[in-house]
Amino acid sequence: MVSDSEVPRTYTFDFLQDCAKPKLFVSGARDQFGPRAKLEALVAAMPEPKKLVLIDGADHFFEGRLRELRETIETWVKEQLKS
């Protein structure tokens, strides 16, 4: 018997296929729940503009790397506001 909490989650991002807005994807390089190859394939399939940032040493929750996560997002937002 499998409880609801043990059922793997599956997400689709089909809603982004027609999105022409800038997209930022940020993941920990050691994300135990989001395999890098799958994330790279997902981002590759998305329309431009897009950016993928992998934060070295970060896990799924960015433990110990929240500063890098914040700086990544802040820098990207500032770049978008300039354009």
C-alpha positions as CSV (number, residue, x, y, z in Angstrom):
1,M,0.0,0.0,0.0
2,V,1.3,3.4,-1.0
3,S,0.3,6.5,0.9
4,D,-0.3,9.8,-0.8
5,S,2.9,11.1,0.6
6,E,4.9,8.3,-1.1
7,V,3.5,8.9,-4.6
8,P,6.1,10.6,-6.7
9,R,5.1,14.1,-7.9
10,T,5.1,14.8,-11.6
11,Y,5.0,18.3,-12.9
12,T,4.5,19.5,-16.4
13,F,5.6,22.9,-17.5
14,D,3.5,22.9,-20.8
15,F,2.1,26.4,-19.8
16,L,5.6,27.8,-20.5
17,Q,5.8,26.6,-24.0
18,D,4.0,29.7,-25.3
19,C,5.6,32.1,-22.8
20,A,7.6,34.9,-24.5
21,K,8.5,36.5,-21.2
22,P,12.0,36.2,-19.7
23,K,12.3,33.0,-17.6
24,L,14.9,32.3,-14.9
25,F,15.5,28.7,-13.8
26,V,17.6,28.3,-10.7
27,S,18.6,24.9,-9.2
28,G,21.1,23.6,-6.8
29,A,23.9,21.6,-8.6
30,R,23.3,18.9,-6.0
31,D,19.5,19.0,-6.1
32,Q,18.4,15.5,-5.0
33,F,14.8,16.0,-6.3
34,G,15.5,17.6,-9.7
35,P,18.0,15.7,-11.8
36,R,20.3,18.1,-13.7
37,A,19.8,16.3,-17.1
38,K,16.0,16.6,-16.8
39,L,16.2,20.3,-15.9
40,E,18.6,21.0,-18.7
41,A,16.3,19.2,-21.2
42,L,13.3,21.1,-19.8
43,V,15.0,24.5,-20.2
44,A,16.3,23.6,-23.6
45,A,12.7,23.0,-24.7
46,M,11.5,26.4,-23.5
47,P,11.3,29.4,-25.8
48,E,13.7,32.3,-25.4
49,P,14.4,34.4,-23.5
50,K,15.5,32.0,-20.8
51,K,18.4,31.5,-18.4
52,L,19.5,28.5,-16.3
53,V,21.7,28.9,-13.3
54,L,23.1,26.0,-11.3
55,I,24.4,27.0,-7.9
56,D,27.5,25.0,-7.0
57,G,27.2,23.0,-3.8
58,A,23.5,23.7,-3.3
59,D,20.9,21.1,-2.7
60,H,17.2,21.3,-3.4
61,F,16.6,23.7,-0.5
62,F,19.8,25.7,-1.1
63,E,20.9,25.0,2.4
64,G,24.0,27.1,3.1
65,R,23.6,28.7,-0.3
66,L,20.7,31.1,0.2
67,R,22.9,34.1,-0.3
68,E,23.9,32.8,-3.8
69,L,20.3,32.1,-4.6
70,R,19.2,35.6,-3.6
71,E,22.1,37.2,-5.5
72,T,21.3,35.2,-8.6
73,I,17.7,36.3,-8.6
74,E,18.5,39.9,-7.8
75,T,21.0,40.2,-10.6
76,W,18.7,38.6,-13.1
77,V,15.8,40.9,-12.1
78,K,18.0,44.0,-12.4
79,E,19.1,42.9,-15.9
80,Q,15.5,42.4,-16.9
81,L,14.5,45.9,-15.6
82,K,17.3,47.5,-17.7
83,S,16.1,46.0,-20.9
